[in-house]
Amino acid sequence: MSDIRIASALDQIRNLSVAAGSKVPEVPSEGIDFGSLLKQAINDVNEKQAISGQMKAAFEGGDKTMNLAEVMVASQKSDVSFKAMLQVRNKLVEAYKDVMNMPM
């Protein structure tokens, strides 16, 4: 895949992410540091799960300011982000296995 197609795909992902209301990680123009991007994505998933857990606990505790719809939306956002991260992990493990099984 050419660099132009990769850049175009990344721009589309960023635009969709902004439209969905999530944070877009900043990528330096000189290159992509995969480790820091992965760490940032994991931290984002963790943050969404923590917020969802706090909202659930507050709602279950009888907090009148918590709206059931908001709690459910936060729960679904954390679930979707976790499932997406899980799929990324699965693809990374699959790629690692493919590389390790390559004949030398």
C-alpha positions in Angstrom: 0.0 0.0 0.0 1.4 3.4 -0.9 2.1 6.1 1.6 -0.6 8.3 -0.1 -3.2 5.6 0.4 -2.1 5.1 4.0 -2.3 8.8 4.7 -5.7 9.0 3.1 -7.0 6.1 5.2 -5.6 7.7 8.4 -7.4 11.0 7.5 -10.6 9.2 6.9 -10.3 7.4 10.3 -9.6 10.7 12.0 -12.6 12.4 10.4 -14.9 9.5 11.4 -13.5 9.5 14.9 -14.0 13.3 15.3 -17.6 12.9 14.0 -18.2 10.1 16.5 -17.0 12.4 19.3 -13.9 10.5 20.4 -10.3 11.8 20.9 -8.0 11.6 17.9 -4.4 10.8 18.7 -1.9 13.2 17.3 0.6 11.5 14.9 3.9 13.2 14.3 4.4 14.1 10.6 7.9 12.4 10.5 6.6 9.0 11.4 4.4 6.9 13.5 5.5 5.6 16.9 3.4 2.4 17.1 4.2 1.8 20.7 2.9 5.2 21.9 -0.2 5.0 19.7 -1.0 1.6 21.1 -0.4 2.8 24.7 -2.6 5.9 24.1 -5.4 3.7 22.6 -5.2 1.3 25.6 -5.3 4.3 28.0 -8.4 5.7 26.2 -10.2 2.3 26.5 -9.3 2.2 30.2 -10.6 5.7 30.7 -13.9 4.9 29.0 -14.3 1.8 31.2 -13.5 3.8 34.3 -16.0 6.5 33.5 -18.7 3.9 32.6 -18.1 2.1 35.9 -18.3 5.3 37.9 -21.6 6.3 36.1 -23.0 2.8 36.7 -22.1 2.9 40.4 -23.6 6.4 40.8 -26.8 5.4 39.1 -27.1 2.2 41.1 -26.4 4.2 44.3 -29.5 6.4 43.6 -27.8 9.5 42.3 -30.7 11.6 40.9 -28.4 13.5 38.5 -27.6 10.3 36.6 -29.7 9.6 33.5 -30.2 6.0 32.5 -29.7 6.8 28.9 -26.4 8.5 29.5 -25.2 5.6 31.6 -26.2 3.1 28.9 -24.5 5.1 26.2 -21.3 5.3 28.3 -21.5 1.6 28.9 -21.9 0.9 25.2 -19.0 3.2 24.2 -16.7 1.4 26.7 -17.9 -2.0 25.4 -17.3 -1.0 21.7 -13.9 0.5 22.4 -12.9 -2.6 24.4 -14.0 -5.0 21.6 -12.2 -2.9 19.0 -9.0 -3.0 21.1 -9.5 -6.8 21.5 -9.7 -7.2 17.7 -6.5 -5.1 17.3 -4.8 -7.4 19.8 -6.0 -10.5 18.0 -4.6 -9.2 14.7 -1.3 -8.3 16.3 -1.0 -11.8 17.8 -1.9 -13.4 14.4 0.7 -11.3 12.6 3.3 -12.2 15.2 2.5 -15.9 14.7 2.7 -15.6 10.9 6.1 -13.9 11.2 7.4 -16.6 13.7 6.2 -19.4 11.4 8.0 -18.0 8.3 10.8 -20.2 7.1 14.3 -18.8 7.2 
